[in-house]
Amino acid sequence: MEITNVTEYDAIAKAKLPKMVYDYYASGAEDQWTLQENRNAFARILFRPRILIDVNKIDMATTVLGFKISMPIMVAPTAFQKMAHPDGEYATARAASAAGTIMTLSSWATSSVEEVASTGPGIRFFQLYVYKNRKVVEQLVRRAEKAGFKAIALTVDTPRLGRRESDIKNRFTLPPNLTLKNFEGLDLGKMDEASIDQIANDSGLASYVAGQIDRTLSWKDIQWLQTITNMPILVKGVLTGEDARIAIQAGAAGIIVSNHGARQLDYVPATISALEEVVKATQGRVPVFLDGGVRRGTDVFKALALGASGIFIGRPVVFALAAEGEAGVKKVLQMLRDEFELTMALSGCRSLSEITRNHIVTEWDTPRHLPRL
């Protein structure tokens, strides 16, 4: 079957992967309302295309924290990629590099920062969970910096793991042949399978998080992180203007509007619905990025029209990885790039700076009054 859009990889991944693995990647928290809303909210934003503009040449290049990339489409951190394909994070790193864009490596990767760095050149960010043992965090951040990673994406919405009922039903745990590679030498690389029996109402991952992740994480820890690294810090998991303002005061270099792929608190708004409030609160002081629900080039355009400096994709990458390995990830990035370029052309935009709020209309806009002729 000819794959014509990124969503088609979902069904292929579902057919290929064990149920526990597919459900882990695909599911959201509780009723999964936010999971659906992450997609549905994009569908309620319409275009106001401008016509008769010379769109023969279109430039999608941009810079993120000073790094030049080919397009405002980047790879979000997703854990345990070797569950999807034996090449795991290696394949994703190579595909992102070939596409001229940024890959974000998860703390819970099944390949270490050093292994990913060994795949060759590329701009890479490191997603960080803060463990109770701060020495572990310090060591990991320094390793990422030494391995050439360029920024930290600090996940701030996970003091506890959201209630993912598929994982509870499946008794999700990391397959025995895989480890959390970044923690392998620290006795933190394996999930304790005994904990699954002890906590009848949880997954192995939820038990691991309860045991290891620091629930006391607060704004002052962003300042602490700045004392142990020169890498800029992106705060990932912001959904309100209030928190956007505090993030800037705390020294964040950028903000990622994210609801953790709808895997944490259900009934939070879709990220595209929360984006504009966050952008307005930052007043242009730091870049704002969007993570969650992007499946089309049209979605990328809508996010940029609402003020995002770029977007991150997660599930499309792991599903394509499961289906076709590195070639699948390359294809996902290329399809989104092609769709985004077409959307720009059909909207009358030749560069990212020409994408404006006037190119879209949202459900929260006040009715437009047409000018008198």
N, C-alpha and C positions, 0 to 999 in steps of 0.2 A: 504494500500500500504506500502510495506517495504521501509523505507527511507534508501538509500545507500550512499548519499553524502549531504553535507550541503546545496547545491544550491536548492535541492528539497523542502526545507522549504519555499522558496520564494513563490511558487505557492499556497501552503497551506495557508500561511499568507494572500495572496492576496484574496483568496476565503473567508476567515474568517473575515477580518477586514473591517470596513467602508472605502469607497474610500478615504476620506480625510486623514485618519490615514495611510493607506497603502502608498498612494502617498507621504506623509510627510517623511516616512522612506526610501522609495525606490528612490525618485527622486534626480537629481543633478541640477546644475545651468545651465541656458540658454539652449544651444544646447545639453547639456549632453555629449559632446565629451569626456571630461576627465572621466566622469562616465564609459563610455565604455572602454576607454584607460586604466583605472586602472586594468581592467581584461585583455584586449588584450595584454598589454605589457608583462605580465607574460608568455603568450603563445609564445612569440618570443624568450624566453630564453630556450636553450636546455641543456640537461645533457651530461656530459662526465663521465659516470660511470666507476669505477674501479672494477675489478673482482678478484675472487679467494682470497678474504680476509675473515677471520673467523669473521662472523657477528652474531654468536650465542647469544652474549650478547650485548645489545645496551643501552647506557645510555643517556637519553634526559634531565637530570636534569641540572639546571643552577642557577646562582644567578643574581638578579637584584637589584642594589643599596644595595647590601649586604644581600638581602633576598633570601633564598633558595626556588626555585619553581620546580615543577615536570617536566616542559617543557617550551620552549621559546614561548609559545602561551598564550596570556593574553587577557583580556576583555577590549575593548575600551569604553570610555564614550559615551553613547547614551542617549539622553533626553527622558523624558515623557514615561518611560517604562510601566506605568500602562495603557496607551492607548492600549498596545499590550496584556496585561493580567492583571487581578486584583492583582496578587501577585507582578507584576512589578519588581522593583529593589531587593526586598527581595529574589525572586526566583533566580535572576542572581547572587546575592551575595552568596547564599547557593551553587549553582552549581559550581561557580568558586572555592569556598573553598573546596568543595568535590573533585574537580579536582587537588587541590594543586597548584592553580595558582592565579594571581592577578586580582582583579576587579577594574576598575576605575569608580568612581561614577561621574555623570555629575552634574555640578552646577544646571542645570535645571531638576534635578530628581523629580519624583513624590513621592519619599520617602526621608526623611531627613537623614543627616549624622548619627544622633543618632539612627534613626530607622534601618538603614542598619547595624550599629555596633551591634544592639541588636539581629541580626540573628545568632550570634555566632562568633567563631574565624575565622580569614582569613586575608590575607594581602590585604589591600585596599589603592588605591591612590585616590586623589580627583582632579577632573578637575575643573579649575577655570576660570570664566569670570570675568573681572575686571569692576565693576560698577562705574558710575560717583561718587556715594557716597562712598568714601573710607572707611568710618566707617563701612558700611555694609560689605565690603570686609574683613576688619580686623576681624570683629565679626565672619564671616563665616569661615575664615582660622583657627581662634582659636578654634572654635567649632569642625572643622574637626580633628585638632590635638588632642583635648581632647577626641574625640570619637575613637582615636586609628588609624587614617589614617596615612600612612607612607611617602607619598610624594605628591607634588602638580604637576599636569600636567597643565601648564599655556597655554591656547589657545591664540595664537598670530596672527591668520589670520582672525580675525572677528571684525575689527573696525566698519564695517557695515555688514549686512547680505547679502549674495549672492542672486542673482535674481533667485529664484526657482519658475518657472512659474506654476508648478502644484499647489503649495501652494497659489499663487495669484488667479488662477482659482477657487480653492476650498474655497477661503477665510479662509485659515487655522487659527484656533485658538484652544487653549486647551479646551477640553470638559468641560462643566460647573461643573462636579463632581470632577474634578482634579485641583490641585494647584501645583505651584513650591514650594515644601515643605520646602526647605531650606530658603525661603524668606517669609514664611507664616505670621510671626508675624510682618513683616516690611512693610506691604501694598504693597509688590512687588510680591506677590504670584500669583496674577491673571493677565491674559492678558486683557487689556481693549478692550472689544468687540466694543465699540463705535468707536475706532480708525480704525476699519476695514471699516466702512462706510466713515469715514473722508478721509482715504487715499485709493482712489478707485483703485490704481494701486499696492497695496501691500497686504501682508498677516498680520494677527494679530501678528504673531511672529516678522516679520520685523518691524512693528510699535513699538513693545515692545523693541526690540533691539535698535532702533533709539532713544527711550526715555531714556533707562537705561545704555547701555554699553558705556564705556569711549573710545571715538575715539582718545584721546590724549595719549593713552598707548604707551610707548616707552621703549627702553632698560634700561633706568634708573629705571624703575618700577620693574625690576627683583631685583635690589639692594634694593629697598624699601621693596619688599616682604621678602627679607632675614632679614630685621630688625624686622619683626613681627612674624616670624616663624622659628623653627629649622628644619622643614621638607625640604628635598632636593627638588629642583625645576627642573622639566623637561620642556623644551620649546617645545610645540606642534604646528607644522605648518611650520617647516623649510623645504625649497625646494632648497636652494642654498648653495654652499660652503662658500660664503661671509658671509651669515647670521649665518652659523654654527660657524665660527671663532668668530664672534661678541658675539654669545650666550655664548661661553666658557669664553671670556673676561668678560662678565657680571656676571659670576658666576653660570651658569647653570650646574646642576649635570648630565644632559643627554639631548638628543635631540630626539624628535619624528618627523620623516619625515612623513608629513601628508599634504594632500590637502583637509582636512575636508570632506572626503568621496565624493570629487568632487562636493561639495555643495556651494563653495564660488566663486572662479574665474575660469571660464571655460577656456579651452585651456592651462592650466598649465600641465606639464608632469605628467604621472602616477608616483606614489610614488616609485615604483620599478625602474623606469628610473632615478629618481633624487637621489636615495639612495647612489650610489657609489661615486658621487661627494661630498656629505655631509660627508660620512665616511672618504674619503681621506683628507678632510679639517680639520677634528677633530684630525687626526694623533694619534688616540688611547687615547686621553686625557679624553674623556668621552664616555659612551656607546651611541650608536645610535640605535633607534628602528624604525620599519616601521608600518604604519597604512594605510590601504586602499587597497581594491581589493583582499585580501587573501580569497580564497575559497577552497583550497586544501592543503594537506600536502606537495605536490610538491612545492607550492608557498612559504611555510615556509622555505623549504630547499634553494630555490633560493635566498630568502632574506638574509639568513645567509651566503650563499656563497658570496654574495656581501657586506658582512661586518656588517649586522645587528646583534645586540645582542639578539633580540627577536622581535615578532610581536604582534600587537593588532588587534582583530576582533570586528566589530561593527554590521553591518546589519545581518550577520548570527545569532547573538545572539537574536536580536529583532524578527526576523522572526521565529526562533525556539521557542522563548517565546510565540509568538502569537499562534503557532501551538499546542504546547504541554506543555507550562509552564516550570516549573523547569526541568522536565524530558527532554524536548527538548533542553534546554541550556546544560545540562549534556551530551546529546547525541552529540551535535555539537562539544563540546570540546573533547569528546572521539574519534569521527570520525577523526577530524583533527590530534589528537595525533597518532592514528593508522596509518593514511596515511603517516604522517611524519616519523614515525618509519620505515615503509616499504620503503619509499624513501631513508632513510639513509642506510638501509640494501642493497638495490639494487644498491646504489652508492658506497658501500664499506666503509661506515663510521660508526664507533662504538661509537663515542662520538661527541659532538658538536665541539670540538676542531679539529676534523679530517675533518670537512667540509671546503673546501678551494675554492678559486676562480678558481682553475683548474678543479673543478667538473662541471663547467657550461661554456657555450659559449653564448655570447650576440651579438646582431647586431652591436654594436659599437666596438667590438674587432677587432684588426688587424688580418689578415689571419694568421693561424698557419703554420709554416714550419716544416714539419715532420723531425725528426732527421734522418741522413743517417745511413743505416744499415751497 
